[in-house]
Amino acid sequence: MKTFLILGAGTGGTMVANKMAALLDPLEWRIIIVDRDETHYYQPGFLFIPFGIYNAPDVVKPKRDFLPRRVEVIISDIEVIEPEKNRVRLMKDNKVINYDILVIATGSHIHPEETEGMVNGGWHKNIFDFYTLEGATKLSRFLKFWKGGRLVLNITEMPIKCPVAPLEFLFLADWFFHERGIRDKVELVFATPLPGAFTKPRASGILGNMLEEKGIYLEPDYNIMEVDSSKNKIISYDEREIEYDLLVTVPTNKGSDVIARSEMGDELDFVPIDKYTLQSKSWENIWVIGDAGNAPTSKAGSVAHFMLDVLIDNVLRYIEGLPPLPKFDGHANCFIESGFEKGILIDFNYDVEPLPGKFPLPGFGPFSLLKESAANHWGKMMFRWMYWNLLLKGEELPFTSQLSMAGKWV
């Protein structure tokens, strides 16, 4: 009996488990998935918690509800991966799992301690993240009673999980404070290491204009060095100081600790992979999906979904002794909440930046690319249902893995 092992039961790992359970012969293969806890988080929903749009029960469900019965689920921390020996050591009962094929889906995680002063004094008092359930929930409690002041949102360094989320937070904050009647008492500042509002030039220009129209000040090329929580200010390496009353931070994102312990990652503990095949650059029987790899694309759930079919096809080719095909093009697709029940949609890949147009049906939509619309907002809100009921189960969605230029205006 051969072993197909998946590390991580988040979005990517769960989708792989569902797909492979339907494709691998149960008489020949056993499928095992390992994760450290039982709870599955709908991470895009964390963004809405600070503003009271979602609550914690809206974004958590048991992981086992989304995994096929034939998949063996093991809840344990992972001590180390030993790729040269094709085995993984778990912390629970010192268990060792030997594998024939390994899929790494261990995700990315925030590390506020990487920035000097970030977690000393002000952490979860007037310094918050919204990339964890704990941080988003505590920020929600803070905002309920906040009377106004300077809110600074800072991205520590790239890459980050869901690169559009900081912009969405600011747009939603603008709306939130308007609704509460205190927008004139709140100054919104976006301090980013990027030269503009976003990574892609055309989208960056449009999103930057939206920040300006909403009265949100952009501080570009801001590389934070430290936080002085005693004086409520952040300081960059070029000695620019920004004072805050409330600091909302996107801390350094790194790969899983087990990747570091196993010495399999780069300087940020992301596994080096072929960005087109999703195969490990060092071990041919190891594949990576989602945020855990170093593919130069967005670390977002949509990307994991677009990776899925390419990864599955290439794993099946590997089993048959065939070389992998370079079919993943870096496709990313993101709804951006812009407040006041409107949103924007961007669709791009490694080589094509976001363009205007209609999606997914050319000329019809119903979603507009690079343009605000109410349909885009409701598309974002509808995605939570699709995530729980379709995407996690590996069901077919009306989007291709590869970027389509149909409906886009060049």
C-alpha positions as CSV (number, residue, x, y, z in Angstrom):
1,M,0.0,0.0,0.0
2,K,1.4,3.4,-1.1
3,T,0.9,6.6,1.0
4,F,-0.2,9.9,-0.3
5,L,0.5,12.4,2.5
6,I,-0.9,15.9,2.8
7,L,0.5,18.3,5.4
8,G,-2.1,21.0,6.3
9,A,-5.9,20.8,6.1
10,G,-6.6,24.4,5.2
11,T,-7.9,25.5,1.8
12,G,-5.2,23.9,-0.4
13,G,-4.8,20.7,1.6
14,T,-8.6,20.1,1.9
15,M,-9.1,20.6,-1.9
16,V,-6.3,18.2,-2.7
17,A,-7.7,15.6,-0.3
18,N,-11.1,15.7,-1.9
19,K,-9.7,15.5,-5.4
20,M,-7.3,12.6,-4.8
21,A,-9.8,10.6,-2.8
22,A,-11.9,10.5,-6.0
23,L,-8.9,9.6,-8.2
24,L,-6.6,7.2,-6.3
25,D,-7.4,3.5,-6.1
26,P,-8.2,2.8,-2.4
27,L,-6.8,-0.7,-2.8
28,E,-3.4,0.8,-3.9
29,W,-3.2,4.1,-2.0
30,R,-4.0,5.4,1.4
31,I,-4.5,9.1,1.9
32,I,-3.4,10.8,5.1
33,I,-3.8,14.4,6.1
34,V,-2.1,16.0,9.1
35,D,-3.0,19.3,10.8
36,R,-2.4,20.8,14.1
37,D,-6.0,21.6,15.1
38,E,-9.6,20.6,14.3
39,T,-10.9,24.0,13.2
40,H,-11.1,25.3,9.7
41,Y,-11.1,29.1,9.3
42,Y,-12.6,31.0,6.4
43,Q,-9.7,33.5,6.4
44,P,-11.2,36.1,4.0
45,G,-13.9,36.6,6.6
46,F,-11.5,37.9,9.2
47,L,-11.5,41.2,7.3
48,F,-15.2,41.8,8.1
49,I,-15.1,41.0,11.8
50,P,-13.7,44.4,13.0
51,F,-16.6,46.2,11.4
52,G,-19.3,43.9,12.7
53,I,-20.2,42.5,9.3
54,Y,-19.2,38.9,10.3
55,N,-18.8,37.3,13.7
56,A,-16.5,34.4,14.7
57,P,-19.2,31.7,14.1
58,D,-19.4,32.8,10.5
59,V,-15.8,31.9,9.7
60,V,-15.2,28.7,11.7
61,K,-16.3,25.1,11.0
62,P,-14.9,21.7,11.9
63,K,-12.2,20.5,9.4
64,R,-13.5,17.0,9.3
65,D,-16.8,18.2,7.8
66,F,-15.0,18.9,4.6
67,L,-12.8,15.8,4.3
68,P,-13.8,12.5,2.6
69,R,-14.3,9.5,4.9
70,R,-11.5,7.5,3.2
71,V,-9.0,10.1,4.2
72,E,-7.2,9.4,7.5
73,V,-7.1,12.6,9.6
74,I,-4.3,13.0,12.1
75,I,-4.4,16.0,14.5
76,S,-0.9,16.7,15.6
77,D,1.9,19.2,15.3
78,I,4.6,18.2,12.9
79,E,8.1,17.9,14.3
80,V,10.1,17.7,11.1
81,I,9.9,16.6,7.5
82,E,12.8,14.4,6.4
83,P,12.5,14.5,2.5
84,E,15.7,12.5,2.0
85,K,14.1,9.6,3.8
86,N,10.5,10.2,2.5
87,R,9.1,10.5,6.0
88,V,7.5,12.9,8.4
89,R,7.9,12.9,12.2
90,L,4.9,14.0,14.3
91,M,5.0,15.4,17.8
92,K,2.0,13.3,18.9
93,D,3.3,9.9,20.2
94,N,6.5,10.4,18.2
95,K,4.7,8.9,15.2
96,V,6.5,8.5,11.9
97,I,4.7,8.5,8.6
98,N,6.5,7.2,5.5
99,Y,5.2,8.6,2.3
100,D,5.5,8.0,-1.5
101,I,4.1,11.4,-2.4
102,L,4.0,14.5,-0.2
103,V,1.8,17.6,-0.7
104,I,2.8,20.5,1.5
105,A,-0.1,22.8,2.2
106,T,1.1,24.4,5.5
107,G,0.2,27.9,4.6
108,S,1.7,31.2,5.8
109,H,1.5,32.8,9.2
110,I,2.1,36.3,10.7
111,H,5.1,37.0,12.8
112,P,4.7,40.4,14.6
113,E,7.8,39.6,16.7
114,E,9.9,40.1,13.7
115,T,9.5,43.9,14.0
116,E,11.2,45.5,16.9
117,G,8.8,46.8,19.5
118,M,5.7,45.5,17.8
119,V,4.6,43.1,20.6
120,N,6.0,45.1,23.5
121,G,3.5,47.3,25.2
122,G,0.8,48.0,22.7
123,W,0.0,44.6,21.2
124,H,-3.8,44.0,21.1
125,K,-4.2,47.2,23.1
126,N,-3.9,49.9,20.4
127,I,-1.9,47.7,18.0
128,F,-3.9,45.0,16.2
129,D,-3.7,42.6,13.3
130,F,-6.7,41.4,11.4
131,Y,-5.1,38.3,9.8
132,T,-6.0,36.1,12.8
133,L,-9.3,35.4,14.4
134,E,-8.0,36.7,17.7
135,G,-6.6,39.9,16.3
136,A,-9.8,40.7,14.2
137,T,-12.0,40.0,17.2
138,K,-10.1,42.2,19.6
139,L,-9.9,44.9,17.0
140,S,-13.7,44.7,16.7
141,R,-14.1,45.3,20.4
142,F,-11.7,48.3,20.3
143,L,-13.5,49.9,17.4
144,K,-16.9,49.7,19.1
145,F,-15.8,52.3,21.6
146,W,-13.2,54.3,19.7
147,K,-13.9,58.0,19.4
148,G,-11.5,58.8,16.6
149,G,-7.9,59.8,16.0
150,R,-5.2,58.7,13.6
151,L,-5.6,55.1,12.3
152,V,-2.4,53.9,10.6
153,L,-2.4,50.7,8.6
154,N,1.1,49.5,7.9
155,I,2.4,46.6,5.8
156,T,5.6,45.4,7.3
157,E,7.1,43.6,4.2
158,M,6.0,41.7,1.2
159,P,4.9,39.0,0.4
160,I,1.7,39.0,2.5
161,K,-1.4,36.8,2.5
162,C,-4.1,38.3,0.4
163,P,-2.3,41.5,-0.9
164,V,-5.6,43.4,-1.4
165,A,-6.8,42.9,2.2
166,P,-5.1,46.1,3.6
167,L,-6.8,48.2,0.9
168,E,-10.1,46.6,1.7
169,F,-9.6,47.3,5.4
170,L,-9.1,51.0,4.7
171,F,-12.1,51.2,2.4
172,L,-14.3,49.4,4.9
173,A,-13.0,51.6,7.7
174,D,-13.9,54.7,5.7
175,W,-17.4,53.4,5.3
176,F,-17.6,52.2,8.9
177,F,-16.7,55.6,10.3
178,H,-19.0,57.4,7.9
179,E,-21.8,55.2,9.2
180,R,-21.0,56.0,12.8
181,G,-20.9,59.7,12.0
182,I,-17.2,60.2,13.1
183,R,-15.4,60.1,9.7
184,D,-14.4,63.7,10.2
185,K,-12.7,62.7,13.5
186,V,-10.6,59.9,11.9
187,E,-7.5,60.3,9.9
188,L,-6.7,57.2,7.8
189,V,-3.0,56.6,6.8
190,F,-1.7,53.7,4.6
191,A,2.1,53.1,5.1
192,T,3.3,50.5,2.6
193,P,6.7,49.3,1.4
194,L,5.3,49.4,-2.2
195,P,5.8,52.4,-4.4
196,G,2.0,52.7,-4.8
197,A,-1.3,51.3,-3.6
198,F,-0.8,47.8,-5.2
199,T,1.8,45.6,-6.8
200,K,0.6,45.9,-10.4
201,P,1.0,49.4,-12.0
202,R,-2.4,49.9,-13.7
203,A,-4.4,48.6,-10.7
204,S,-2.1,50.6,-8.4
205,G,-3.0,53.8,-10.2
206,I,-6.8,53.2,-10.0
207,L,-6.7,52.1,-6.3
208,G,-4.4,55.0,-5.5
209,N,-6.9,57.4,-6.9
210,M,-9.6,55.7,-4.8
211,L,-7.6,56.2,-1.7
212,E,-7.2,59.9,-2.5
213,E,-10.9,60.3,-3.3
214,K,-11.8,58.8,0.1
215,G,-9.3,61.0,2.0
216,I,-6.9,58.2,2.8
217,Y,-3.3,59.4,2.9
218,L,-0.8,57.1,1.2
219,E,2.8,56.9,2.5
220,P,4.7,54.8,-0.1
221,D,8.1,53.2,0.1
222,Y,7.7,52.9,3.8
223,N,9.9,50.2,5.2
224,I,9.2,49.9,8.9
225,M,12.2,49.5,11.2
226,E,10.5,49.6,14.7
227,V,7.5,50.4,16.7
228,D,7.8,52.8,19.6
229,S,4.6,52.0,21.5
230,S,5.5,54.3,24.4
231,K,5.2,57.3,22.0
232,N,2.7,55.7,19.7
233,K,4.8,56.0,16.5
234,I,6.4,53.8,13.9
235,I,9.8,54.5,12.5
236,S,11.1,53.5,9.0
237,Y,14.7,52.6,8.1
238,D,15.0,56.0,6.5
239,E,13.9,57.6,9.8
240,R,10.4,58.7,8.7
241,E,8.2,58.7,11.8
242,I,4.4,58.3,11.7
243,E,2.4,58.8,14.8
244,Y,-0.7,56.8,15.5
245,D,-3.6,56.5,17.9
246,L,-4.5,53.1,16.5
247,L,-2.0,51.0,14.5
248,V,-3.4,48.2,12.4
249,T,-0.5,46.1,11.1
250,V,0.1,43.5,8.6
251,P,3.1,41.8,10.2
252,T,5.8,39.8,8.4
253,N,4.3,36.7,6.7
254,K,6.4,33.5,6.9
255,G,6.0,29.9,6.0
256,S,5.3,27.3,8.6
257,D,7.7,26.7,11.5
258,V,8.1,23.0,10.4
259,I,9.5,24.2,7.1
260,A,12.2,26.1,9.0
261,R,12.9,23.2,11.3
262,S,13.2,20.9,8.2
263,E,15.5,23.4,6.5
264,M,13.3,23.1,3.3
265,G,12.5,26.8,2.8
266,D,14.0,30.1,1.7
267,E,14.8,33.1,4.0
268,L,11.0,33.4,4.8
269,D,10.5,29.7,5.2
270,F,8.6,29.3,1.9
271,V,9.3,26.1,-0.1
272,P,11.1,26.8,-3.4
273,I,9.1,25.3,-6.2
274,D,8.9,25.4,-10.0
275,K,6.3,28.2,-10.4
276,Y,4.8,26.6,-13.5
277,T,4.6,22.9,-12.3
278,L,4.3,23.4,-8.5
279,Q,6.8,20.6,-8.0
280,S,9.6,21.1,-5.4
281,K,12.8,22.2,-6.9
282,S,14.7,19.7,-4.7
283,W,12.5,16.6,-4.4
284,E,10.5,15.3,-7.3
285,N,7.9,13.5,-5.1
286,I,7.0,16.7,-3.2
287,W,4.4,19.2,-4.4
288,V,3.3,22.5,-2.9
289,I,-0.1,24.2,-3.0
290,G,-1.2,27.6,-1.7
291,D,0.7,29.9,0.5
292,A,3.4,27.5,1.5
293,G,5.4,27.8,-1.7
294,N,7.5,30.7,-3.1
295,A,5.6,31.0,-6.4
296,P,5.7,34.8,-7.2
297,T,1.9,35.2,-7.2
298,S,-0.7,36.3,-4.7
299,K,-1.0,34.3,-1.5
300,A,-4.8,34.0,-1.7
301,G,-7.4,31.3,-1.6
302,S,-8.3,31.9,-5.3
303,V,-4.7,31.1,-6.3
304,A,-4.8,27.8,-4.4
305,H,-8.0,27.0,-6.3
306,F,-6.3,27.8,-9.6
307,M,-3.3,25.7,-8.6
308,L,-5.4,22.7,-7.8
309,D,-6.1,21.2,-11.2
310,V,-2.5,21.8,-12.4
311,L,-1.1,20.1,-9.2
312,I,-3.5,17.2,-9.5
313,D,-2.7,16.6,-13.2
314,N,1.0,16.7,-12.5
315,V,0.9,14.4,-9.5
316,L,-1.0,11.9,-11.7
317,R,1.5,12.2,-14.4
318,Y,4.3,11.6,-11.9
319,I,2.6,8.4,-10.7
320,E,2.5,7.3,-14.3
321,G,6.2,8.1,-14.8
322,L,5.6,11.2,-17.0
323,P,7.2,14.6,-16.6
324,P,5.1,17.4,-15.2
325,L,3.6,20.0,-17.5
326,P,4.3,23.8,-16.9
327,K,0.6,24.8,-16.9
328,F,0.2,27.1,-13.8
329,D,0.4,30.7,-15.0
330,G,0.1,32.5,-11.7
331,H,-3.6,33.1,-12.1
332,A,-5.1,35.2,-9.3
333,N,-8.6,36.6,-9.0
334,C,-9.6,38.9,-6.1
335,F,-12.7,40.8,-5.1
336,I,-11.8,44.1,-3.4
337,E,-14.4,45.5,-1.0
338,S,-14.5,49.3,-1.5
339,G,-17.2,50.2,1.0
340,F,-20.8,51.4,0.7
341,E,-21.8,48.0,-0.7
342,K,-19.6,48.3,-3.7
343,G,-16.5,46.4,-4.8
344,I,-13.9,45.9,-7.5
345,L,-12.6,42.8,-9.2
346,I,-9.1,42.1,-10.5
347,D,-8.0,39.1,-12.6
348,F,-4.4,38.7,-13.5
349,N,-1.4,36.3,-13.7
350,Y,2.4,36.2,-13.9
351,D,2.5,38.1,-17.2
352,V,-0.8,40.0,-17.5
353,E,-1.7,42.8,-15.1
354,P,-5.3,43.5,-14.1
355,L,-7.3,44.9,-17.0
356,P,-10.7,46.4,-17.3
357,G,-13.6,44.4,-18.7
358,K,-16.3,42.0,-17.7
359,F,-16.1,38.6,-15.9
360,P,-16.7,35.7,-16.2
361,L,-18.9,36.1,-19.3
362,P,-17.4,38.4,-21.9
363,G,-19.4,41.6,-22.4
364,F,-22.0,40.6,-19.8
365,G,-20.3,39.9,-16.5
366,P,-22.1,40.2,-14.2
367,F,-18.8,41.3,-12.5
368,S,-16.9,44.4,-13.6
369,L,-13.1,44.3,-13.8
370,L,-11.1,47.3,-12.4
371,K,-14.4,49.2,-11.8
372,E,-16.6,49.6,-8.7
373,S,-20.0,48.0,-8.8
374,A,-22.6,46.6,-6.5
375,A,-22.5,43.3,-8.2
376,N,-18.8,43.0,-7.2
377,H,-19.7,43.5,-3.6
378,W,-22.4,40.8,-3.7
379,G,-20.0,38.5,-5.5
380,K,-17.6,38.9,-2.5
381,M,-20.3,38.3,0.0
382,M,-21.6,35.3,-2.0
383,F,-18.1,33.8,-2.1
384,R,-18.3,32.6,1.6
385,W,-21.2,30.2,0.6
386,M,-19.2,29.0,-2.4
387,Y,-16.1,28.5,-0.3
388,W,-17.9,26.2,2.3
389,N,-20.1,24.4,-0.2
390,L,-18.1,24.1,-3.5
391,L,-14.5,25.3,-3.4
392,L,-13.3,23.2,-0.4
393,K,-14.9,20.1,-1.8
394,G,-13.0,20.6,-5.1
395,E,-16.2,21.1,-7.1
396,E,-16.0,22.7,-10.5
397,L,-16.4,26.5,-10.6
398,P,-17.1,28.7,-13.6
399,F,-13.4,29.8,-13.9
400,T,-10.5,28.2,-15.7
401,S,-7.2,27.5,-14.0
402,Q,-5.5,29.6,-16.6
403,L,-6.2,33.3,-17.1
404,S,-8.6,34.0,-20.0
405,M,-8.3,37.2,-22.0
406,A,-12.0,36.9,-23.1
407,G,-13.9,40.0,-21.9
408,K,-10.9,42.0,-21.1
409,W,-10.1,45.4,-22.7
410,V,-6.4,45.7,-23.5
